[in-house]
Amino acid sequence: MADKMLQGKVAVVGAGAKNLGGLISRTLGADGASIVVHYHSASTKTPADETVRAVEASGGKAFAMQGDLTKVEHVVKLFDETIKRYGRLDIAVNTVGKVLKKPFIETTEKDYDEMFAINAKAAYFFIQEAGKRMNEGGKIITILTSLLAAFTGLYSTYAGSKASVEHFTRAAAKEFGPRGISVTSVAPGPMDTPFFYPAESPEAVAYHKSQSMNGKLTDISDIVPIVKFLATDGWWITGQTIFANGGYTTR
Ligand SMILES: NC(=O)c1ccc[n+]([C@@H]2O[C@H](COP(=O)([O-])OP(=O)(O)OC[C@H]3O[C@@H](n4cnc5c(N)ncnc54)[C@H](OP(=O)(O)O)[C@@H]3O)[C@@H](O)[C@H]2O)c1
């Protein structure tokens, strides 16, 4: 059986500075993993540094590293630096994403390329680099969206680009499985973070809330225990997408 504890493990968290990724970094760090807090925009450096300090304050180790993960060389550098600083890799969680709510016929080539670069290409090469460096018994987890189980318009490039990662997850799970590495995805419902609101009208926010069992949006604290479980005791789950959304969508 694989070693399932976080103590002494090394975790890279893609977009691990704030919101969902920030809480994943802090939680895995507090439980004993050494954390690489990846961040993207210059404006996210402050939350990244705060997350590093929070992990250190809880007795763990962390460092922050910037990167545009749509560029493969930045993905490679992130994992190179992880091995250089910590000497190993056990867990890789990718929370990178961008949402676009736009009618099909108004979507531009630029929109399409950007959405697929952030949600699909970055995710592909994150899984690839993690798979190259990861120790036996490692875990790779990508954050997708519960819209993958929705029959709806307006999110064609968002849900479409995230959907491809389900297949990357399955393929990588098969290929890395003989090394004891599990590869999974988690698909949250609409989450109460600044990511969600700019794309939605107040009426749409009310609708999204009304579709969950308690009339609320998904909270990041609803998702983090699932990620932690997949990174530890849930190691036998592989190749799957776990929908966690309070009943918002199902399939
Ligand atoms: N909030 C929701 O309603 C919801 C629902 C379901 C699923 N999700 C998914 O959950 C994940 C986390 O979302 P969140 O709500 O916690 O919001 P978030 O903090 O805004 O997460 C998105 C992250 O992606 C990063 N990013 C964007 N472009 C990037 C690039 N080119 N290279 C590297 N990183 C890049 C952003 O970094 P910067 O801000 O520094 O640019 C940001 O940290 C996302 O994958 C999202 O699709 C969100």
The ligand as an SDF file (V2000), in Angstrom:
LIG
                    3D

 48 52  0  0  0  0  0  0  0  0999 V2000
  -14.9690   30.1600   -8.5450 N   0  0  0  0  0  0  0  0  0  0  0  0
  -15.7710   29.3420   -9.2340 C   0  0  0  0  0  0  0  0  0  0  0  0
  -16.9680   29.6070   -9.4310 O   0  0  0  0  0  0  0  0  0  0  0  0
  -15.2560   28.0480   -9.7570 C   0  0  0  0  0  0  0  0  0  0  0  0
  -16.1620   26.9880   -9.9330 C   0  0  0  0  0  0  0  0  0  0  0  0
  -15.6890   25.7730  -10.4120 C   0  0  0  0  0  0  0  0  0  0  0  0
  -14.3630   25.6340  -10.7150 C   0  0  0  0  0  0  0  0  0  0  0  0
  -13.5020   26.6830  -10.5390 N   0  0  0  0  0  0  0  0  0  0  0  0
  -12.0990   26.4580  -10.8690 C   0  0  0  0  0  0  0  0  0  0  0  0
  -11.3780   26.5040   -9.6550 O   0  0  0  0  0  0  0  0  0  0  0  0
  -10.0510   26.9440   -9.8970 C   0  0  0  0  0  0  0  0  0  0  0  0
   -9.6850   27.9970   -8.8650 C   0  0  0  0  0  0  0  0  0  0  0  0
  -10.5530   29.0980   -8.9840 O   0  0  0  0  0  0  0  0  0  0  0  0
  -10.7560   30.1810   -7.8270 P   0  0  0  0  0  0  0  0  0  0  0  0
  -12.2060   30.3940   -7.7090 O   0  0  0  0  0  0  0  0  0  0  0  0
   -9.9520   29.8080   -6.6370 O   0  0  0  0  0  0  0  0  0  0  0  0
  -10.2090   31.5290   -8.5140 O   0  0  0  0  0  0  0  0  0  0  0  0
   -8.7390   32.0780   -8.8030 P   0  0  0  0  0  0  0  0  0  0  0  0
   -7.9920   32.2520   -7.5380 O   0  0  0  0  0  0  0  0  0  0  0  0
   -8.9210   33.2920   -9.6360 O   0  0  0  0  0  0  0  0  0  0  0  0
   -8.0610   30.9130   -9.6220 O   0  0  0  0  0  0  0  0  0  0  0  0
   -7.6270   30.9870  -10.9360 C   0  0  0  0  0  0  0  0  0  0  0  0
   -6.1220   31.0790  -10.9140 C   0  0  0  0  0  0  0  0  0  0  0  0
   -5.5990   30.8210  -12.2340 O   0  0  0  0  0  0  0  0  0  0  0  0
   -4.4590   31.6080  -12.3630 C   0  0  0  0  0  0  0  0  0  0  0  0
   -4.0640   31.7990  -13.7510 N   0  0  0  0  0  0  0  0  0  0  0  0
   -4.7730   32.4330  -14.7190 C   0  0  0  0  0  0  0  0  0  0  0  0
   -4.0650   32.4580  -15.8660 N   0  0  0  0  0  0  0  0  0  0  0  0
   -2.8880   31.8120  -15.6170 C   0  0  0  0  0  0  0  0  0  0  0  0
   -1.7490   31.5220  -16.3860 C   0  0  0  0  0  0  0  0  0  0  0  0
   -1.6510   31.8960  -17.6620 N   0  0  0  0  0  0  0  0  0  0  0  0
   -0.7190   30.8490  -15.8150 N   0  0  0  0  0  0  0  0  0  0  0  0
   -0.8120   30.4800  -14.5190 C   0  0  0  0  0  0  0  0  0  0  0  0
   -1.8580   30.7310  -13.7290 N   0  0  0  0  0  0  0  0  0  0  0  0
   -2.8920   31.3950  -14.2650 C   0  0  0  0  0  0  0  0  0  0  0  0
   -4.8250   32.9290  -11.6980 C   0  0  0  0  0  0  0  0  0  0  0  0
   -3.6600   33.6450  -11.3740 O   0  0  0  0  0  0  0  0  0  0  0  0
   -3.6100   35.2690  -11.3250 P   0  0  0  0  0  0  0  0  0  0  0  0
   -4.9050   35.7150  -10.6880 O   0  0  0  0  0  0  0  0  0  0  0  0
   -2.4020   35.5490  -10.5210 O   0  0  0  0  0  0  0  0  0  0  0  0
   -3.4880   35.7220  -12.7560 O   0  0  0  0  0  0  0  0  0  0  0  0
   -5.6030   32.4570  -10.4780 C   0  0  0  0  0  0  0  0  0  0  0  0
   -4.7660   32.2960   -9.3670 O   0  0  0  0  0  0  0  0  0  0  0  0
  -10.0240   27.4180  -11.3500 C   0  0  0  0  0  0  0  0  0  0  0  0
   -9.3910   26.4220  -12.1230 O   0  0  0  0  0  0  0  0  0  0  0  0
  -11.4840   27.5360  -11.7350 C   0  0  0  0  0  0  0  0  0  0  0  0
  -11.6910   27.2620  -13.1040 O   0  0  0  0  0  0  0  0  0  0  0  0
  -13.9120   27.8800  -10.0540 C   0  0  0  0  0  0  0  0  0  0  0  0
  1  2  1  0
  2  3  2  0
  2  4  1  0
  4  5  1  0
  4 48  2  0
  5  6  2  0
  6  7  1  0
  7  8  2  0
  8  9  1  0
  8 48  1  0
  9 10  1  0
  9 46  1  0
 10 11  1  0
 11 12  1  0
 11 44  1  0
 12 13  1  0
 13 14  1  0
 14 15  2  0
 14 16  1  0
 14 17  1  0
 17 18  1  0
 18 19  2  0
 18 20  1  0
 18 21  1  0
 21 22  1  0
 22 23  1  0
 23 24  1  0
 23 42  1  0
 24 25  1  0
 25 26  1  0
 25 36  1  0
 26 27  1  0
 26 35  1  0
 27 28  2  0
 28 29  1  0
 29 30  1  0
 29 35  2  0
 30 31  1  0
 30 32  2  0
 32 33  1  0
 33 34  2  0
 34 35  1  0
 36 37  1  0
 36 42  1  0
 37 38  1  0
 38 39  2  0
 38 40  1  0
 38 41  1  0
 42 43  1  0
 44 45  1  0
 44 46  1  0
 46 47  1  0
M  CHG  2   8   1  16  -1
M  END
$$$$
